[in-house]
Amino acid sequence: PPSHPYLHNDIYARPASKHDMDKVIENFGEDVDMDEWRKNEPVNAHAHLMAMLVGATETIPIVDGKLAIGEWQSVIVVDADGPRTRRLGVQIHGPGQ
């Protein structure tokens, strides 16, 4: 609504509520420099939107010890909020050998 505009990308309008400001003070102390805090706030809404569109997980069957993907298919990892060091988790389910 016009009385409550969306402020996610308006870093200089945040923290927008007393509750949010109390959380900032709780985490950074009473003498927090808000300009310094804002500099450390990542501007990464695009990465969150990309994760929603592309997805953050995938299930791929394994047949005879190989990924069951098509001849022209491959698995890629997309980092929309980097570069930075990441860890990739792989979980395998099944009866094993």
BELLINWO-V44270 format. One record per pair of residues at least 24 apart in sequence whose C-alpha atoms are under 7 Angstrom apart, sorted by the first residue. I is the first residue (numbers start at 0). J is the second residue. D is the distance in whole Angstrom. If there is no record, write none. Layout:
I;J;D / I;J;D
//
This chain:
10;37;7 / 43;80;6 / 46;79;5 / 46;80;5 / 49;79;7
//
